[in-house]
Amino acid sequence: MAKSGVAALSFVAALAGSVVLTACGGDDQHTAHTTATTGSAQPATSSAPQASSTVGTTSPATTAQVGEVPGIPAAAAALRPWAADLAAGDLDALVRKCWTIDPGNARAMYADRDPILTTLAQPGIDGQWAILWKGPVVTVSAKRTEIASGYACPRVAPTGATTTFNDADAAYAVYRYLSRFTGKPVNSADKEGDYPLVCPGSTLANNPGRLTGTVAFGELTTTATGLGDAEVTVSLTNSANVTQPATFLLSIGSEGYCLNDIRA
């Protein structure tokens, strides 16, 4: 199965209001849904436009060239199969393959195919946390963990954007984390060793079995708590059928949103 990427354009998240992410079934691909929950809060959105299942707004692309990155030949190689799928025009397939990105965000980011393919044809550069391809319209970035996978699902944002992360990304990180504990990961390959969701050196990293015995979870509500920080609240049910609320504390790191601690 393919893997997904988180851009390193900036790790300052501009979160506003609250969203709810509802868990749903499926072993290899879970679909996340976000809705506004309070007052003037709006549904979490990506910086790219929404799209139907057909990618692109102009004539179908016939090629998918990816510029080389000096000293990192694996980078272009890992982007080429993803770019070929983008050029083929099946957005639904891309969303399924790029399961580490919130599905709504993936669909929005990959909507306008032609500027993305134009950007990828340029030489890439080695950024601090990701490999970047910068164009006049959009910037495409792929994490090193994605490059290592051989099929890198990148983040896409308008060139010059201050952040590519939103409420849905925070909720989806917790959703994936809980899905692992309840035995229904979003993909069978979604394991902490390969796709880290816990912040290195955090309280949760030092207590990885904190949620052992959790068998189910409910709606996830995301709230901004500071520059780049967020809280995600959810009800957890254990093997004794006892349900109680818990709040996850998250920050932006090199892999995107990561989990620091759980407050129950």
Rosetta blueprint (number, residue, H / E / L):
1 M L
2 A L
3 K L
4 S L
5 G L
6 V L
7 A L
8 A L
9 L L
10 S L
11 F E
12 V L
13 A L
14 A L
15 L L
16 A L
17 G L
18 S E
19 V E
20 V E
21 L E
22 T L
23 A L
24 C L
25 G L
26 G L
27 D L
28 D L
29 Q L
30 H L
31 T L
32 A L
33 H L
34 T E
35 T E
36 A E
37 T L
38 T L
39 G L
40 S L
41 A L
42 Q L
43 P L
44 A L
45 T L
46 S L
47 S L
48 A L
49 P L
50 Q L
51 A L
52 S L
53 S L
54 T E
55 V L
56 G L
57 T L
58 T L
59 S L
60 P L
61 A L
62 T L
63 T L
64 A L
65 Q L
66 V L
67 G L
68 E L
69 V L
70 P L
71 G L
72 I L
73 P H
74 A H
75 A H
76 A H
77 A H
78 A H
79 L H
80 R H
81 P H
82 W H
83 A H
84 A H
85 D H
86 L H
87 A H
88 A H
89 G L
90 D E
91 L H
92 D H
93 A H
94 L H
95 V H
96 R H
97 K H
98 C L
99 W L
100 T L
101 I L
102 D L
103 P H
104 G H
105 N H
106 A H
107 R H
108 A H
109 M H
110 Y L
111 A L
112 D L
113 R H
114 D H
115 P H
116 I H
117 L H
118 T H
119 T H
120 L H
121 A L
122 Q L
123 P L
124 G L
125 I E
126 D E
127 G L
128 Q L
129 W L
130 A E
131 I E
132 L E
133 W E
134 K E
135 G L
136 P L
137 V L
138 V E
139 T E
140 V E
141 S E
142 A E
143 K E
144 R H
145 T H
146 E H
147 I H
148 A H
149 S H
150 G L
151 Y L
152 A L
153 C L
154 P L
155 R E
156 V E
157 A E
158 P E
159 T L
160 G L
161 A L
162 T L
163 T E
164 T L
165 F L
166 N L
167 D H
168 A H
169 D H
170 A H
171 A H
172 Y H
173 A H
174 V H
175 Y H
176 R H
177 Y H
178 L H
179 S H
180 R H
181 F H
182 T L
183 G L
184 K L
185 P L
186 V L
187 N L
188 S L
189 A L
190 D L
191 K L
192 E L
193 G L
194 D L
195 Y L
196 P L
197 L L
198 V E
199 C L
200 P L
201 G L
202 S L
203 T L
204 L L
205 A L
206 N L
207 N L
208 P L
209 G L
210 R L
211 L L
212 T L
213 G L
214 T E
215 V E
216 A E
217 F E
218 G E
219 E E
220 L E
221 T E
222 T E
223 T E
224 A E
225 T E
226 G E
227 L L
228 G L
229 D E
230 A E
231 E E
232 V E
233 T E
234 V E
235 S E
236 L E
237 T E
238 N E
239 S L
240 A L
241 N L
242 V L
243 T E
244 Q E
245 P E
246 A E
247 T E
248 F E
249 L E
250 L E
251 S E
252 I E
253 G E
254 S L
255 E L
256 G E
257 Y E
258 C E
259 L E
260 N E
261 D E
262 I E
263 R E
264 A L
